[in-house]
Amino acid sequence: MSTLELLSEHACFGGVQRFYRHDSAQIGLPMRFGLYLPPQALTPRAAKPVPLLVYLAGLTCNEETFAIKAGAQRVAARYGVALLTPDTSPRGANIPGEAESWDFGVGAGFYLDAVQAPWSRHWRMESYIVKELLALVAEQLPVDRARAGIFGHSMGGHGALTLALRHPGVFRSVSAFAPIAAPLRCPWGQKAFSGYLGPERERWRGHDASELMTTHRQPPYPNGILIDQGLADKFLLEQLYPEAFEGACGAVDQPLMLRRHAGYDHGYYFIQTFVEDHIAHHVERL
């Protein structure tokens, strides 16, 4: 178990917003993450650890983005849940073109384990989150790994849906803001999957939420999945494809609340507006 280095701590709505760094065995590089602990996790009288919500951010973001922009700590403090925000990607691997390619998909983590060089050495975000980070945080901090939910935005919405579908025993609830719901169909997904997974499209299907849902014989989340999508989102038509995921859920009778909102775009003002609904969705299921 690696040692956590506390980088900063900030009082916030009776709890604390912290940022940590540690040496990751899965990634092979130092990684950072944020953790909001509500006041219920800090009292010496706390009978048990608090539930944990994992939030996965999108392209060009890091472990600070959600903590700074979403305004979620106020809600998390009221409900008594912790918020874990991993960084989106490995950093400092010194792969040629790494930094320049983030906006296009390759270089950004996409919450999968790459199998193609040069990315396969460090780009292991799925194993990092599911096998390492959750255990590390639960071992050293007052959070309950058995009551974990996952949500995310855009590339992180893709990650939340796919990790939830690939590891249903790990996460008890799932939701997403404007997820890349069918990456096989969109330029972002095709670029990333080609770089990380190679040309074999059958391998890609295992990391596409719409394709994954159709592999289930019964609803994997019978208590429902929540997705919010802005109709003024400039990426909606070419990159996101929520209707593909909606159809896949319908095919296996998976309850889905897909809410479409006129006037809302792809940014964090949209997330701020509906983040309380998402935290409440998870709390009801945890």
C-alpha positions as CSV (number, residue, x, y, z in Angstrom):
1,M,0.0,0.0,0.0
2,S,1.5,3.3,-1.1
3,T,1.9,6.3,1.2
4,L,-0.4,9.2,0.8
5,E,1.2,12.7,0.7
6,L,-1.2,15.4,1.7
7,L,-0.6,18.3,-0.7
8,S,-3.3,20.7,0.7
9,E,-6.3,20.9,2.9
10,H,-9.2,23.4,2.9
11,A,-12.1,23.8,5.3
12,C,-15.3,23.5,3.3
13,F,-18.9,23.4,4.6
14,G,-17.9,21.9,7.9
15,G,-15.7,19.3,6.2
16,V,-12.4,19.3,4.4
17,Q,-11.4,19.4,0.8
18,R,-8.0,17.6,0.5
19,F,-5.6,17.0,-2.4
20,Y,-3.2,14.0,-2.3
21,R,-0.3,12.6,-4.2
22,H,1.0,9.0,-4.2
23,D,3.2,6.6,-6.1
24,S,0.9,4.4,-8.2
25,A,1.8,0.8,-8.7
26,Q,-0.7,0.4,-11.5
27,I,0.3,3.5,-13.4
28,G,4.0,3.4,-12.6
29,L,4.0,7.2,-12.0
30,P,3.0,9.6,-9.2
31,M,-0.8,10.3,-9.3
32,R,-2.9,12.9,-7.7
33,F,-6.5,12.9,-6.5
34,G,-8.9,15.1,-4.6
35,L,-11.1,14.0,-1.7
36,Y,-13.9,15.9,0.0
37,L,-14.6,14.5,3.5
38,P,-18.0,15.8,4.9
39,P,-18.3,16.7,8.6
40,Q,-19.8,13.3,9.4
41,A,-16.5,11.7,8.5
42,L,-14.5,13.9,10.8
43,T,-16.4,13.6,14.1
44,P,-14.7,11.2,16.6
45,R,-18.2,9.9,17.4
46,A,-18.7,8.7,13.8
47,A,-19.9,5.1,14.1
48,K,-18.8,4.0,10.6
49,P,-17.1,5.4,7.5
50,V,-19.2,7.5,5.1
51,P,-20.4,6.4,1.6
52,L,-18.1,7.3,-1.3
53,L,-18.9,8.9,-4.6
54,V,-16.2,8.6,-7.3
55,Y,-16.4,11.4,-9.9
56,L,-14.5,11.1,-13.2
57,A,-13.8,14.3,-15.1
58,G,-13.5,14.9,-18.8
59,L,-10.9,15.8,-21.4
60,T,-8.4,18.5,-20.4
61,C,-9.4,18.3,-16.7
62,N,-7.6,17.1,-13.6
63,E,-8.3,16.2,-10.0
64,E,-9.1,19.8,-9.1
65,T,-11.7,20.6,-11.8
66,F,-14.8,19.1,-10.2
67,A,-13.8,20.2,-6.7
68,I,-13.4,23.8,-7.8
69,K,-16.2,24.2,-10.4
70,A,-19.1,22.0,-9.5
71,G,-20.1,23.4,-6.1
72,A,-20.8,19.8,-4.9
73,Q,-19.3,20.0,-1.4
74,R,-22.3,21.9,0.0
75,V,-24.5,19.0,-1.1
76,A,-22.1,16.3,0.0
77,A,-21.8,17.8,3.4
78,R,-25.6,17.8,3.8
79,Y,-25.9,14.1,2.8
80,G,-22.8,12.9,4.5
81,V,-20.9,11.5,1.5
82,A,-17.3,11.7,0.5
83,L,-16.3,12.8,-3.0
84,L,-13.3,11.2,-4.6
85,T,-11.9,13.0,-7.8
86,P,-9.0,11.1,-9.5
87,D,-6.8,12.8,-12.0
88,T,-8.0,12.0,-15.5
89,S,-4.7,10.6,-16.9
90,P,-1.1,9.7,-16.2
91,R,1.2,12.6,-16.4
92,G,5.0,12.9,-17.0
93,A,5.5,9.7,-19.0
94,N,7.5,11.7,-21.6
95,I,5.8,9.9,-24.5
96,P,6.3,11.9,-27.8
97,G,3.1,13.9,-28.5
98,E,1.5,13.1,-25.1
99,A,0.7,16.7,-24.1
100,E,-0.3,17.9,-27.6
101,S,-2.7,15.0,-28.1
102,W,-4.9,15.4,-24.9
103,D,-7.6,17.4,-26.6
104,F,-8.0,14.8,-29.3
105,G,-8.4,11.7,-27.0
106,V,-5.0,10.0,-27.1
107,G,-3.1,11.1,-24.1
108,A,-6.2,11.6,-22.0
109,G,-6.9,8.5,-19.9
110,F,-10.3,7.4,-21.2
111,Y,-10.6,5.2,-18.0
112,L,-9.3,2.0,-19.7
113,D,-6.1,-0.1,-19.7
114,A,-4.2,0.5,-22.9
115,V,-2.8,-2.6,-24.6
116,Q,-0.8,-1.0,-27.4
117,A,2.6,0.6,-27.1
118,P,3.7,3.2,-26.1
119,W,0.6,3.8,-24.0
120,S,0.3,0.3,-22.4
121,R,3.1,0.9,-19.9
122,H,1.4,3.7,-18.0
123,W,-2.2,4.2,-19.3
124,R,-4.0,1.8,-17.0
125,M,-6.7,4.1,-15.6
126,E,-9.3,1.3,-15.2
127,S,-7.0,-0.8,-13.1
128,Y,-5.8,2.3,-11.2
129,I,-9.3,3.3,-10.1
130,V,-10.9,-0.1,-9.6
131,K,-8.0,-2.1,-8.2
132,E,-5.7,0.5,-6.5
133,L,-7.3,3.8,-5.7
134,L,-10.5,2.6,-4.1
135,A,-8.6,0.2,-1.8
136,L,-6.0,2.9,-1.0
137,V,-8.5,5.5,0.0
138,A,-10.7,3.0,2.0
139,E,-7.6,1.7,3.8
140,Q,-6.3,5.0,4.9
141,L,-9.3,7.3,5.1
142,P,-12.8,7.1,6.7
143,V,-14.8,6.1,3.6
144,D,-16.8,2.9,3.0
145,R,-15.7,1.1,-0.1
146,A,-18.7,-1.2,0.1
147,R,-21.0,1.8,-0.4
148,A,-19.4,3.3,-3.5
149,G,-21.1,5.0,-6.4
150,I,-19.6,6.4,-9.6
151,F,-20.5,9.4,-11.8
152,G,-18.7,11.6,-14.3
153,H,-18.8,14.1,-17.2
154,S,-18.1,13.7,-20.9
155,M,-15.1,11.4,-21.1
156,G,-15.6,10.8,-17.4
157,G,-19.3,10.0,-18.1
158,H,-18.0,7.4,-20.5
159,G,-15.7,6.2,-17.8
160,A,-18.5,6.1,-15.1
161,L,-20.8,4.1,-17.3
162,T,-18.2,1.6,-18.6
163,L,-16.6,1.0,-15.2
164,A,-20.0,0.5,-13.6
165,L,-21.0,-1.9,-16.3
166,R,-17.7,-3.8,-16.3
167,H,-17.5,-3.9,-12.5
168,P,-21.1,-4.0,-11.2
169,G,-20.0,-5.5,-7.9
170,V,-17.7,-2.6,-7.2
171,F,-20.2,0.2,-7.7
172,R,-23.7,0.2,-6.3
173,S,-25.0,3.2,-8.3
174,V,-24.1,5.2,-11.5
175,S,-25.0,8.4,-13.2
176,A,-23.4,10.7,-15.8
177,F,-23.5,14.3,-17.2
178,A,-23.3,14.4,-21.0
179,P,-21.4,11.2,-21.4
180,I,-19.6,9.9,-24.5
181,A,-22.2,7.2,-24.6
182,A,-21.2,5.4,-27.8
183,P,-17.4,6.0,-28.4
184,L,-17.3,3.5,-31.3
185,R,-19.4,6.0,-33.3
186,C,-17.6,9.2,-32.5
187,P,-14.3,10.8,-33.4
188,W,-13.1,11.2,-29.8
189,G,-13.7,7.5,-29.1
190,Q,-12.3,6.3,-32.4
191,K,-9.1,8.3,-31.9
192,A,-8.5,7.1,-28.4
193,F,-9.4,3.5,-29.0
194,S,-7.2,3.3,-32.0
195,G,-4.3,4.5,-30.0
196,Y,-4.9,2.6,-26.8
197,L,-6.5,-0.6,-28.0
198,G,-5.3,-1.1,-31.6
199,P,-7.3,-1.6,-34.8
200,E,-9.5,-4.6,-33.6
201,R,-12.9,-3.1,-33.2
202,E,-14.2,-6.1,-31.2
203,R,-11.9,-5.1,-28.4
204,W,-13.3,-1.6,-28.6
205,R,-16.8,-2.9,-27.8
206,G,-15.7,-3.8,-24.3
207,H,-15.3,-0.1,-23.5
208,D,-18.4,1.3,-25.2
209,A,-21.3,1.8,-22.7
210,S,-24.0,1.2,-25.3
211,E,-22.4,-2.0,-26.5
212,L,-21.7,-3.2,-23.0
213,M,-25.3,-2.7,-21.9
214,T,-26.5,-5.1,-24.6
215,T,-24.3,-7.9,-23.2
216,H,-26.3,-8.0,-20.0
217,R,-29.2,-10.5,-19.8
218,Q,-30.9,-8.6,-17.1
219,P,-30.7,-5.0,-15.8
220,P,-27.3,-4.5,-14.2
221,Y,-28.6,-1.5,-12.2
222,P,-32.2,-2.3,-11.5
223,N,-32.6,0.8,-9.3
224,G,-31.9,3.0,-12.2
225,I,-29.2,5.0,-14.0
226,L,-29.4,8.9,-14.3
227,I,-28.1,10.9,-17.2
228,D,-28.4,14.6,-17.8
229,Q,-27.8,16.0,-21.2
230,G,-27.9,19.7,-22.4
231,L,-29.6,20.3,-25.7
232,A,-27.3,23.3,-26.4
233,D,-24.3,21.0,-26.1
234,K,-22.1,21.6,-29.2
235,F,-20.8,18.0,-28.9
236,L,-24.2,16.4,-28.7
237,L,-24.7,15.3,-32.4
238,E,-21.2,14.2,-33.3
239,Q,-19.6,13.0,-30.1
240,L,-22.1,11.9,-27.4
241,Y,-25.0,9.8,-28.8
242,P,-27.1,9.5,-25.7
243,E,-29.9,8.0,-27.8
244,A,-27.7,4.9,-28.5
245,F,-27.4,4.2,-24.8
246,E,-31.1,4.9,-24.3
247,G,-31.8,2.2,-26.9
248,A,-29.4,-0.2,-25.4
249,C,-31.0,0.2,-22.0
250,G,-34.4,-0.3,-23.5
251,A,-33.3,-3.6,-25.0
252,V,-32.5,-5.1,-21.6
253,D,-35.1,-3.3,-19.6
254,Q,-32.5,-1.3,-17.7
255,P,-34.3,1.6,-16.0
256,L,-32.8,4.9,-17.3
257,M,-33.7,8.4,-16.5
258,L,-32.3,10.4,-19.5
259,R,-33.2,14.0,-18.9
260,R,-32.7,16.5,-21.8
261,H,-32.4,20.1,-20.9
262,A,-33.0,23.0,-23.4
263,G,-30.4,25.8,-23.3
264,Y,-27.7,23.9,-21.3
265,D,-24.3,23.4,-22.8
266,H,-21.4,21.0,-22.1
267,G,-19.7,23.0,-19.3
268,Y,-19.7,23.2,-15.5
269,Y,-22.6,25.7,-15.2
270,F,-24.7,22.8,-16.5
271,I,-23.1,20.4,-13.9
272,Q,-23.6,23.0,-11.1
273,T,-27.3,23.1,-11.9
274,F,-27.9,19.4,-11.6
275,V,-25.2,18.1,-9.3
276,E,-27.5,18.0,-6.3
277,D,-29.9,15.7,-8.2
278,H,-27.0,13.3,-9.0
279,I,-25.7,13.2,-5.4
280,A,-29.3,12.5,-4.2
281,H,-29.6,9.7,-6.8
282,H,-26.6,8.0,-5.4
283,V,-27.5,8.5,-1.7
284,E,-30.8,6.8,-2.2
285,R,-29.0,3.7,-3.6
286,L,-26.1,3.6,-1.1
